[in-house]
Amino acid sequence: MYREDTIAAVATPPGEGGVAIVRLSGPDAERIAREIFLRTGGKGGALRSHTLHHGAIRDPNSGALVDEALAVIMRKPKSYTGEDVVEFHCHGGQLVTRRVLELALARGARQAEPGEFTKRAFLNGRVDLAQAEAVLDLTRARTETGMRLALEQMHGGLSQWVATLREELLDILAEVEAAIDFSEEEIDHLPRQTLIAKIDALKVRIVGIVASYEWGRLHREGARVCIAGRPNVGKSSLLNALLGAERVIVTPLPGTTRDVIEESVNLGGLPVALWDTAGIRDTDNPIERAGIDFTRRHLEAADAALVVLDGAEPHTAEDEALMRAVRGKKGLLVLNKNDLPARLDRSWLAEAAPDKAIVSVSAKSGAGLDELKGTLRELLLAAPSEPEIVLTNVRHKAALERSAEGLAAAAAGVKRSLSPELIGIELLHAKEGLEEVVGMVDNESILEHIFTKFCIGK
């Protein structure tokens, strides 16, 4: 459990704004509110729960006015943390909020640690661990899709799915335990083929959801796409065209781009970081050579590559070297300058990169850009539509993979006619994997790792 004390923190971002919130949670939250907040008109008595009250925040020692504010108390258990929670809605500004927080701390509250409000909500059973993690995803969402996925998980979509599978697994465990309890009787309590079918069906469903992780990860974290090519094929012009703005310097001189330039674009709800890189070629210029080294490193780290080629010129030795560099890398071939007569040999392309789709565009006129965006999105997501349940968290993925491994081992044990006790152990491992997703497994190190990622005040 946790220390049953009262915590306080500023729950809004630092800086100037119309309103700032100072939040308290714990057994002394209401007492502290009574000591530093005076309702308008000098009204006494307890504050009505879940109601905004107008008044003034004053220093109890000097009587000095600190701010005119609104106060609300949310008594347990109907609060975010499951404890008594008080919020002061003050005027925005770092000085005001710091002074209000100092008054709360002086009256016995403790400065909240990162994520401690949400951690208390989890420990008090207001949310499970998957829902708590979704709170962090929601605050960091970069697109409408990412926000919707976080909201669905926060409202229990993943948790309900895990609960359903756990109940089915418990039914299978009950069958195995019955075989253990009645092992000396002649009744067959472990119909082998039926049991294998149930275990395999459960494993298939878990593996199917694990496969959604890449889709979810890309919407949660964003995809990284490296724009690569030899000098002067139009990489920077393509980036400007995709962004719809002149963000990168474009000149006819080769070697203009020497550093990696990153810009963001939204591809139908998928956040994508585009890396415009130095053209790959042999050069004696140490600065340009350093930029090319950066290009190679970013190309390796990217989720996909846009390999830009000059469609109005025959391929060169530098193009051939680039094709070798991206071999085995997820990517698209982008034939730029389709507003000019085509001179690039398509048969060479088919031989040099048979695993990559080709999109013809003109960064100058904008022709083909919509097709490029749609094709790139499909390539990154590798799925025509959104899965029913989407994993966005690598911790959930790892836990479910362990659950699937336990089920696979249990099914193998049944096939080999192992004892029910050994099969039961593997099924328990599978159950623990499911329970770890929602936090039913007690592991303090996991909790600390998760909640330290939150901001203070959430």
C-alpha positions as CSV (number, residue, x, y, z in Angstrom):
1,M,0.0,0.0,0.0
2,Y,1.0,3.7,0.3
3,R,1.4,6.2,3.0
4,E,-2.1,7.5,3.9
5,D,-1.0,11.1,4.0
6,T,-2.3,14.1,2.0
7,I,-0.5,15.1,-1.2
8,A,-0.7,18.3,-3.2
9,A,0.5,19.6,-6.5
10,V,-0.2,22.0,-9.3
11,A,-2.3,20.0,-11.8
12,T,-2.0,22.4,-14.8
13,P,1.1,23.2,-16.9
14,P,3.5,25.9,-15.8
15,G,3.3,29.3,-17.3
16,E,0.6,32.0,-17.8
17,G,-3.0,31.0,-18.4
18,G,-6.6,31.9,-17.6
19,V,-7.0,29.3,-14.9
20,A,-4.6,27.1,-12.9
21,I,-5.5,24.2,-10.6
22,V,-3.9,23.2,-7.3
23,R,-5.0,19.7,-6.3
24,L,-5.0,17.9,-2.9
25,S,-5.8,14.3,-2.1
26,G,-5.9,12.5,1.2
27,P,-7.4,12.5,4.7
28,D,-6.5,16.1,5.5
29,A,-7.5,17.6,2.2
30,E,-10.8,19.0,3.5
31,R,-9.2,20.3,6.7
32,I,-6.6,22.2,4.7
33,A,-9.2,23.7,2.5
34,R,-11.2,25.0,5.5
35,E,-8.0,26.6,6.9
36,I,-6.9,28.5,3.8
37,F,-10.2,29.0,1.8
38,L,-13.0,31.4,2.9
39,R,-16.3,31.3,1.0
40,T,-17.8,34.5,-0.2
41,G,-20.0,36.1,2.4
42,G,-18.2,34.4,5.2
43,K,-20.4,31.3,5.0
44,G,-19.3,28.6,7.4
45,G,-19.9,24.9,7.6
46,A,-18.7,22.0,5.4
47,L,-18.4,22.5,1.6
48,R,-21.0,20.7,-0.4
49,S,-19.3,17.8,-2.4
50,H,-18.9,18.1,-6.1
51,T,-19.9,21.8,-6.1
52,L,-17.9,24.8,-7.1
53,H,-17.7,27.4,-4.3
54,H,-16.5,31.0,-4.8
55,G,-14.3,32.6,-2.3
56,A,-10.8,33.7,-1.3
57,I,-7.6,31.9,-0.5
58,R,-5.9,33.6,2.5
59,D,-2.7,33.0,4.5
60,P,-4.1,31.8,7.9
61,N,-1.1,33.3,9.7
62,S,-1.2,36.8,8.3
63,G,-4.7,37.0,6.9
64,A,-3.2,38.3,3.6
65,L,-5.2,37.6,0.5
66,V,-3.5,35.3,-1.9
67,D,-6.1,34.9,-4.7
68,E,-9.8,35.0,-5.5
69,A,-10.7,31.5,-6.5
70,L,-13.1,28.6,-6.8
71,A,-12.9,25.6,-4.6
72,V,-14.4,22.1,-5.0
73,I,-14.3,19.1,-2.8
74,M,-15.0,15.6,-4.1
75,R,-15.4,13.3,-1.1
76,K,-14.4,9.7,-1.2
77,P,-15.1,7.3,-2.8
78,K,-16.5,9.4,-5.6
79,S,-13.3,11.1,-6.7
80,Y,-10.5,10.5,-9.1
81,T,-8.2,9.0,-6.4
82,G,-10.9,7.3,-4.3
83,E,-9.8,9.7,-1.4
84,D,-11.1,13.1,-0.4
85,V,-9.9,15.4,-3.2
86,V,-9.9,19.2,-3.1
87,E,-9.1,21.5,-6.1
88,F,-8.5,25.2,-6.1
89,H,-9.2,26.9,-9.4
90,C,-7.0,29.9,-9.2
91,H,-5.9,32.6,-11.7
92,G,-3.3,31.3,-14.0
93,G,0.3,32.2,-13.3
94,Q,3.3,30.6,-11.7
95,L,3.5,33.0,-8.7
96,V,-0.2,32.5,-7.7
97,T,-0.2,28.7,-8.0
98,R,3.2,28.4,-6.2
99,R,1.8,30.5,-3.3
100,V,-1.4,28.4,-3.0
101,L,0.6,25.2,-3.1
102,E,3.0,26.6,-0.4
103,L,0.0,27.3,1.9
104,A,-1.3,23.7,1.4
105,L,2.2,22.2,2.1
106,A,2.5,24.5,5.2
107,R,-0.7,23.1,6.6
108,G,0.5,19.5,6.5
109,A,0.2,18.3,2.8
110,R,3.2,16.7,1.0
111,Q,4.4,17.5,-2.5
112,A,3.0,14.8,-4.8
113,E,5.4,12.7,-6.7
114,P,5.0,12.2,-10.5
115,G,1.8,10.3,-11.3
116,E,0.9,9.9,-7.6
117,F,-2.7,10.9,-8.0
118,T,-3.3,8.3,-10.7
119,K,-1.3,5.8,-8.7
120,R,-3.6,6.3,-5.7
121,A,-6.6,5.8,-8.1
122,F,-5.1,2.5,-9.1
123,L,-4.3,1.4,-5.5
124,N,-7.8,2.3,-4.4
125,G,-9.4,0.3,-7.1
126,R,-10.8,3.3,-9.1
127,V,-8.9,2.1,-12.2
128,D,-6.9,-0.9,-13.1
129,L,-3.3,-0.6,-14.3
130,A,-4.1,-0.6,-18.1
131,Q,-6.6,2.2,-17.5
132,A,-4.1,4.2,-15.5
133,E,-1.5,3.9,-18.3
134,A,-4.1,5.1,-20.7
135,V,-4.3,8.4,-18.8
136,L,-0.7,9.0,-19.7
137,D,-1.4,8.1,-23.3
138,L,-4.3,10.5,-23.4
139,T,-2.1,13.4,-22.2
140,R,0.5,12.6,-24.8
141,A,-1.8,11.9,-27.7
142,R,-0.7,13.6,-30.9
143,T,-3.6,12.8,-33.2
144,E,-7.4,12.2,-33.0
145,T,-6.8,8.4,-33.5
146,G,-4.2,8.3,-30.7
147,M,-6.6,10.2,-28.4
148,R,-9.5,7.9,-29.2
149,L,-7.4,4.8,-28.6
150,A,-6.3,6.2,-25.2
151,L,-9.9,7.0,-24.3
152,E,-11.1,3.5,-25.2
153,Q,-8.5,1.9,-23.0
154,M,-9.1,4.4,-20.2
155,H,-12.8,3.4,-20.3
156,G,-11.9,-0.3,-20.0
157,G,-11.8,-1.7,-23.5
158,L,-8.6,-3.7,-23.1
159,S,-9.4,-4.5,-19.4
160,Q,-12.8,-6.0,-20.3
161,W,-11.2,-8.1,-23.0
162,V,-8.5,-9.4,-20.6
163,A,-11.2,-10.1,-18.0
164,T,-13.2,-12.2,-20.5
165,L,-10.1,-14.3,-21.5
166,R,-9.1,-14.7,-17.8
167,E,-12.6,-16.1,-17.0
168,E,-12.3,-18.6,-19.9
169,L,-8.8,-19.6,-18.7
170,L,-10.1,-20.1,-15.2
171,D,-12.7,-22.5,-16.6
172,I,-9.9,-24.5,-18.2
173,L,-7.9,-24.5,-15.0
174,A,-11.0,-25.8,-13.1
175,E,-11.1,-28.8,-15.5
176,V,-7.4,-29.5,-14.9
177,E,-7.8,-29.1,-11.2
178,A,-10.7,-31.6,-11.2
179,A,-8.5,-34.1,-12.9
180,I,-6.0,-33.6,-10.1
181,D,-8.6,-34.0,-7.4
182,F,-10.2,-37.1,-8.9
183,S,-7.0,-38.7,-10.3
184,E,-7.6,-42.0,-8.5
185,E,-11.1,-42.4,-10.0
186,E,-11.8,-44.0,-13.4
187,I,-13.8,-41.1,-14.7
188,D,-12.0,-39.2,-17.5
189,H,-12.0,-35.6,-16.1
190,L,-9.4,-34.5,-18.8
191,P,-10.9,-35.0,-22.3
192,R,-7.7,-34.4,-24.1
193,Q,-8.8,-33.2,-27.6
194,T,-11.5,-30.9,-26.2
195,L,-9.0,-29.4,-23.7
196,I,-6.4,-28.9,-26.4
197,A,-9.0,-27.1,-28.6
198,K,-10.0,-24.8,-25.8
199,I,-6.4,-23.9,-25.0
200,D,-5.4,-23.4,-28.6
201,A,-8.5,-21.2,-29.3
202,L,-7.5,-19.0,-26.3
203,K,-3.9,-18.7,-27.5
204,V,-5.0,-17.7,-31.0
205,R,-7.1,-14.9,-29.7
206,I,-4.2,-13.6,-27.6
207,V,-1.7,-13.9,-30.4
208,G,-4.1,-12.0,-32.7
209,I,-4.3,-9.1,-30.2
210,V,-0.5,-9.1,-29.8
211,A,-0.3,-8.6,-33.6
212,S,-2.1,-5.3,-33.2
213,Y,0.8,-3.8,-31.2
214,E,2.7,-2.3,-34.2
215,W,-0.5,-0.6,-35.3
216,G,-1.1,0.8,-31.9
217,R,2.6,1.7,-31.3
218,L,2.7,3.7,-34.4
219,H,-0.4,5.7,-33.5
220,R,0.9,6.2,-29.9
221,E,4.5,7.1,-30.6
222,G,4.4,8.0,-34.3
223,A,6.3,6.5,-37.2
224,R,9.7,7.6,-38.4
225,V,10.3,7.9,-42.1
226,C,13.7,8.6,-43.7
227,I,13.7,10.4,-47.0
228,A,16.9,9.1,-48.7
229,G,18.4,9.5,-52.1
230,R,21.4,10.8,-54.0
231,P,21.9,14.6,-54.2
232,N,19.6,16.7,-56.3
233,V,16.8,14.2,-56.8
234,G,14.4,16.4,-55.0
235,K,14.3,15.1,-51.4
236,S,13.9,18.5,-49.8
237,S,11.4,19.6,-52.4
238,L,9.4,16.4,-51.7
239,L,9.4,17.2,-47.9
240,N,8.2,20.7,-48.6
241,A,5.4,19.4,-50.8
242,L,4.3,16.8,-48.2
243,L,4.2,19.5,-45.5
244,G,2.5,22.0,-47.8
245,A,5.0,24.7,-46.7
246,E,8.5,25.9,-47.6
247,R,10.2,24.5,-44.5
248,V,13.5,23.4,-46.1
249,I,16.0,25.3,-48.3
250,V,16.0,24.0,-51.9
251,T,18.8,24.9,-54.3
252,P,20.2,23.3,-57.5
253,L,23.5,22.9,-55.8
254,P,24.3,19.3,-54.7
255,G,25.0,18.8,-50.9
256,T,22.7,21.6,-49.7
257,T,21.3,19.5,-47.0
258,R,24.0,18.4,-44.6
259,D,22.1,17.8,-41.4
260,V,19.0,15.7,-40.7
261,I,15.9,17.9,-40.7
262,E,12.8,16.6,-39.0
263,E,9.3,17.7,-39.6
264,S,5.9,16.1,-38.6
265,V,2.9,15.3,-40.8
266,N,-0.4,13.6,-40.0
267,L,-1.3,10.8,-42.4
268,G,-5.0,10.1,-41.8
269,G,-4.6,10.0,-38.0
270,L,-1.1,8.5,-38.0
271,P,1.6,10.9,-36.7
272,V,4.8,10.6,-38.9
273,A,8.2,12.2,-38.4
274,L,9.8,12.8,-41.8
275,W,13.6,13.0,-41.8
276,D,15.1,14.9,-44.7
277,T,18.7,13.7,-45.0
278,A,21.9,14.5,-46.8
279,G,22.2,13.0,-50.3
280,I,24.3,9.8,-50.3
281,R,27.3,10.0,-52.5
282,D,31.1,9.8,-52.4
283,T,32.6,13.2,-51.3
284,D,35.9,14.6,-49.9
285,N,34.0,17.3,-48.0
286,P,34.3,16.3,-44.3
287,I,31.1,18.3,-43.4
288,E,29.0,16.7,-46.1
289,R,30.5,13.3,-45.3
290,A,29.4,13.7,-41.7
291,G,25.9,14.5,-42.9
292,I,25.9,11.3,-45.0
293,D,26.9,9.3,-42.0
294,F,23.9,10.8,-40.2
295,T,21.7,9.7,-43.1
296,R,22.9,6.1,-42.9
297,R,22.2,6.0,-39.1
298,H,18.7,7.5,-39.5
299,L,18.0,5.2,-42.4
300,E,18.7,2.2,-40.1
301,A,16.6,3.6,-37.3
302,A,13.6,4.5,-39.4
303,D,10.4,2.5,-39.5
304,A,10.4,3.0,-43.3
305,A,12.3,4.8,-46.0
306,L,11.1,6.9,-48.9
307,V,13.8,6.2,-51.5
308,V,13.7,9.2,-53.9
309,L,14.9,8.8,-57.5
310,D,15.1,11.2,-60.4
311,G,12.6,9.8,-62.8
312,A,13.8,12.2,-65.6
313,E,17.4,10.8,-65.5
314,P,18.9,7.3,-66.0
315,H,20.0,5.6,-62.8
316,T,23.5,6.1,-61.5
317,A,26.1,4.2,-59.5
318,E,24.9,6.2,-56.5
319,D,21.3,5.0,-57.0
320,E,22.6,1.5,-57.2
321,A,24.5,1.9,-53.9
322,L,21.4,3.3,-52.3
323,M,19.3,0.4,-53.4
324,R,21.8,-2.0,-51.7
325,A,21.6,0.2,-48.6
326,V,17.8,-0.2,-48.3
327,R,17.7,-3.8,-49.2
328,G,15.4,-5.6,-46.6
329,K,14.2,-2.2,-45.3
330,K,10.5,-1.4,-45.4
331,G,10.1,1.4,-47.9
332,L,8.7,2.9,-51.1
333,L,10.4,4.0,-54.3
334,V,9.4,7.5,-55.1
335,L,10.0,8.5,-58.8
336,N,10.2,12.3,-58.6
337,K,9.8,14.8,-61.5
338,N,7.0,13.0,-63.3
339,D,6.3,16.4,-64.9
340,L,9.3,15.7,-67.2
341,P,9.9,13.0,-69.8
342,A,10.6,9.7,-68.1
343,R,14.2,8.3,-68.6
344,L,14.6,6.0,-65.6
345,D,14.6,2.3,-66.6
346,R,11.7,0.6,-64.8
347,S,13.0,-2.8,-65.5
348,W,16.2,-1.9,-63.5
349,L,13.9,-0.8,-60.6
350,A,12.0,-4.1,-60.6
351,E,15.3,-6.0,-60.5
352,A,17.0,-3.7,-57.9
353,A,14.1,-3.5,-55.5
354,P,11.5,-6.2,-56.2
355,D,10.0,-5.9,-52.7
356,K,9.2,-2.2,-52.9
357,A,6.2,-0.5,-54.4
358,I,6.7,2.4,-56.8
359,V,4.9,5.8,-56.7
360,S,5.4,8.4,-59.3
361,V,5.2,12.1,-58.2
362,S,6.1,15.6,-59.0
363,A,7.3,17.6,-55.9
364,K,7.0,20.7,-58.1
365,S,3.4,20.3,-59.3
366,G,2.1,18.1,-56.4
367,A,1.0,15.4,-58.8
368,G,0.9,11.9,-57.1
369,L,1.3,13.3,-53.5
370,D,-2.1,12.0,-52.3
371,E,-1.3,8.5,-53.7
372,L,2.1,8.7,-52.0
373,K,0.6,9.6,-48.6
374,G,-2.0,6.8,-48.8
375,T,0.5,4.2,-49.9
376,L,3.0,5.2,-47.2
377,R,0.3,5.0,-44.5
378,E,-0.8,1.5,-45.6
379,L,2.9,0.4,-45.7
380,L,3.6,1.6,-42.2
381,L,0.4,0.1,-40.6
382,A,0.5,-3.1,-42.6
383,A,-3.2,-3.5,-42.0
384,P,-6.2,-2.4,-44.1
385,S,-8.4,-1.5,-41.1
386,E,-8.1,-1.0,-37.3
387,P,-8.0,-4.1,-35.2
388,E,-10.9,-4.7,-32.8
389,I,-8.6,-4.4,-29.8
390,V,-5.4,-2.4,-30.1
391,L,-2.3,-2.7,-28.0
392,T,-0.3,0.5,-27.6
393,N,2.0,-0.5,-24.7
394,V,5.0,-2.7,-24.9
395,R,4.4,-3.9,-21.4
396,H,1.0,-5.2,-22.3
397,K,2.5,-6.9,-25.4
398,A,5.2,-8.6,-23.4
399,A,2.7,-9.8,-20.7
400,L,0.4,-11.2,-23.3
401,E,3.2,-12.9,-25.2
402,R,4.1,-14.7,-21.9
403,S,0.5,-15.7,-21.5
404,A,0.4,-17.2,-25.0
405,E,3.7,-19.0,-24.3
406,G,2.1,-20.5,-21.2
407,L,-0.9,-21.7,-23.2
408,A,1.3,-23.2,-25.9
409,A,3.3,-25.1,-23.3
410,A,0.0,-26.3,-21.6
411,A,-1.4,-27.6,-24.9
412,A,1.9,-29.4,-25.7
413,G,1.8,-30.9,-22.2
414,V,-1.7,-32.3,-22.8
415,K,-0.6,-33.8,-26.2
416,R,2.3,-35.5,-24.4
417,S,0.0,-36.8,-21.7
418,L,1.9,-34.9,-18.9
419,S,0.4,-34.9,-15.5
420,P,-2.4,-32.5,-14.8
421,E,-0.2,-30.8,-12.2
422,L,2.4,-29.8,-14.8
423,I,-0.2,-28.6,-17.2
424,G,-1.8,-26.6,-14.4
425,I,1.5,-24.8,-13.7
426,E,1.7,-23.6,-17.4
427,L,-1.9,-22.5,-17.3
428,L,-1.1,-20.5,-14.1
429,H,1.7,-18.8,-16.0
430,A,-0.7,-17.9,-18.7
431,K,-3.1,-16.5,-16.2
432,E,-0.4,-14.4,-14.5
433,G,0.4,-12.9,-17.9
434,L,-3.2,-11.7,-18.4
435,E,-3.4,-10.4,-14.8
436,E,-0.2,-8.5,-15.2
437,V,-1.8,-6.3,-17.9
438,V,-4.4,-4.9,-15.6
439,G,-2.2,-4.9,-12.4
440,M,-3.6,-7.9,-10.6
441,V,0.0,-9.2,-10.0
442,D,1.7,-7.3,-7.2
443,N,4.9,-5.9,-8.4
444,E,6.1,-2.6,-6.9
445,S,9.0,-2.2,-9.4
446,I,6.4,-2.2,-12.3
447,L,4.3,0.4,-10.6
448,E,7.3,2.7,-9.9
449,H,8.4,2.4,-13.5
450,I,5.0,3.3,-14.9
451,F,4.0,6.2,-12.7
452,T,7.3,8.0,-12.7
453,K,6.6,8.6,-16.4
454,F,3.7,10.9,-15.4
455,C,3.9,14.6,-14.8
456,I,3.6,15.9,-11.3
457,G,-0.1,16.7,-10.6
458,K,-1.6,13.8,-12.6
